[in-house]
């Protein structure tokens, strides 16, 4: 389970989580060529993103090893991105079809979906020729072995407090930049920052008496919205680059994607302001209170405290 368990040191829990997530990612990277295997590639990227989130959480206590490990994880996820994005865009076409089934000629979106599936198949064939999956798996295996003995130079909440505050600050900054300057890159950066914070809330849940559910749900909804927005942008690029359908139908489809994109941006702004309403230090202080409250209520912790006082 992706959470820091109570009654264990932060360092040992981080080692266990990193090892497990990278092991799962490597096992997912078997083969490409069909929808099921491409879903596995998407899941592998998700496991690696979880590793990057936990490393960012403890980055100040981790030291210089973080930078080498993060570069390695980033390289692997970028290699796998085209495979995962191909299928995600197909799903976005289905969402668009449900929203505007009466606004395009029958079969237009179905034709787009069919061509996108063929594009995804071409990407899979190219990845197989280039041995993308074995290369990515090799990078992750090296990272897994290098991180097997990681240590932290801080303990308890102090091991995660600076990293958590930095994550909140980066998420808020990325949100403000995306809303003020709504480019595709700005929203994509916001999504990465929001996903980091969401995964970190999931990590801390076990140490905070299951009190972070509202934070998790808000960040999960924001991540879903920003992820769909990214897919819409990719779809628009494909529509403008590839001669998928008649020019008039393509123009009508692009108008619909523009409206859908505008709706997703408004929804993301609403969700973002809710989940980032606290300033970074206020956010960390609240998590610290929940952490301390859970620790005080832990019977094992109480027994250890009595034993220490008696000694």
C-alpha positions, -999 to 999 in steps of 0.1 A, spaced: 0 0 0 13 35 -9 14 51 25 39 57 54 29 31 80 30 42 117 55 26 141 82 24 114 110 49 107 105 73 77 137 61 61 128 24 62 93 32 49 107 53 20 131 25 11 102 -1 11 79 21 -10 106 30 -35 116 -7 -39 80 -19 -42 69 8 -67 100 4 -90 96 -34 -88 59 -31 -99 69 -7 -127 96 -31 -141 71 -60 -141 46 -39 -160 70 -32 -189 66 -65 -207 54 -57 -242 34 -33 -263 10 -38 -292 -25 -39 -277 -47 -19 -254 -41 -42 -224 -3 -39 -227 -4 -2 -233 -25 2 -201 3 -16 -183 27 10 -196 5 37 -183 5 20 -149 42 16 -150 46 54 -155 22 59 -125 44 37 -103 75 58 -113 56 90 -106 48 77 -71 85 71 -66 94 107 -77 67 121 -53 81 102 -23 116 113 -32 105 149 -35 88 146 -1 121 137 16 144 156 -7 160 179 19 167 150 41 179 128 13 208 148 0 225 148 -34 214 113 -43 180 128 -50 191 146 -81 207 115 -98 177 94 -89 152 120 -101 170 124 -135 169 86 -139 131 84 -131 124 114 -154 142 98 -183 122 66 -180 88 83 -178 96 105 -208 106 74 -229 72 58 -220 51 89 -224 42 86 -262 28 50 -256 7 60 -226 -6 93 -242 -17 75 -274 -44 55 -255 -54 83 -232 -62 105 -262 -85 78 -275 -104 78 -242 -107 116 -245 -124 112 -279 -150 90 -262 -156 117 -235 -160 143 -262 -184 121 -281 -206 118 -250 -206 156 -246 -214 165 -281 -230 136 -299 -255 158 -318 -231 184 -330 -211 164 -355 -221 141 -384 -226 105 -373 -194 86 -376 -170 116 -375 -157 111 -340 -157 73 -346 -135 79 -376 -111 100 -355 -110 73 -328 -102 47 -354 -73 67 -368 -60 75 -334 -59 38 -326 -39 33 -357 -15 61 -346 -12 44 -312 -4 11 -330 23 28 -350 38 43 -318 38 8 -303 56 -7 -333 82 21 -332 87 15 -295 92 -22 -301 118 -16 -328 136 9 -306 133 -14 -276 119 14 -255 104 -9 -228 135 -29 -221 156 2 -220 132 20 -196 131 -12 -175 169 -12 -174 170 24 -162 145 16 -134 164 -15 -123 196 6 -119 176 32 -100 161 5 -78 195 -9 -68 210 25 -62 181 35 -39 180 2 -19 202 16 9 191 53 9 194 71 42 179 103 56 196 130 77 164 138 97 138 118 116 101 119 121 81 148 108 113 169 103 122 144 75 92 154 54 82 189 65 105 210 43 97 188 12 60 190 19 61 228 22 81 230 -11 55 208 -28 26 230 -17 45 261 -27 53 247 -61 17 236 -67 3 270 -58 29 288 -79 21 265 -109 -16 271 -105 -12 309 -105 10 308 -135 -13 286 -155 -44 307 -147 -25 340 -155 -8 326 -186 -29 297 -199 -5 278 -221 -4 240 -225 30 238 -209 18 259 -179 -11 236 -173 10 205 -178 35 218 -151 5 225 -128 -7 189 -133 27 175 -123 29 196 -92 -7 187 -82 -1 150 -88 30 152 -66 10 167 -38 -18 142 -42 6 113 -40 22 128 -9 -12 132 8 -17 95 2 17 88 17 9 108 49 -26 94 54 -14 65 75 5 88 98 -24 112 103 -53 90 115 -70 90 81 -77 127 84 -65 138 49 -93 122 29 -107 156 18 -73 168 6 -68 135 -13 -102 137 -30 -97 173 -40 -63 167 -54 -74 136 -72 -103 155 -89 -78 182 -99 -54 157 -113 -82 141 -134 -93 174 -147 -58 186 -157 -50 151 -172 -81 154 -194 -70 189 -204 -36 176 -214 -53 149 -236 -75 175 -252 -44 196 -262 -28 164 -276 -60 157 -296 -61 192 -310 -25 189 -322 -33 156 -339 -64 171 -356 -43 200 -369 -14 179 -380 -30 147 -394 -56 147 -422 -80 125 -403 -113 138 -416 -128 163 -440 -116 199 -434 -151 212 -424 -156 183 -399 -121 189 -385 -129 226 -380 -162 218 -362 -144 192 -341 -117 217 -331 -144 242 -321 -158 216 -298 -125 207 -283 -119 245 -277 -151 247 -257 -143 215 -238 -108 229 -231 -123 261 -218 -147 242 -195 -118 221 -182 -98 252 -174 -126 268 -155 -132 236 -135 -94 232 -128 -93 268 -115 -122 261 -92 -107 229 -79 -72 244 -76 -84 273 -55 -101 249 -31 -72 225 -26 -46 253 -24 -66 277 -3 -40 275 26 -6 291 24 23 266 25 33 271 61 -3 269 72 -8 237 53 23 221 68 13 232 104 -21 216 99 -5 183 87 19 185 117 -11 188 141 -27 157 125 6 138 126 12 147 163 -24 139 172 -22 104 156 11 98 173 -3 107 207 -32 84 202 -10 54 193 -10 29 222 25 17 212 38 52 213 23 58 247 40 26 260 73 37 246 69 71 263 61 55 297 91 32 293 114 62 286 101 81 315 106 51 338 141 46 325 
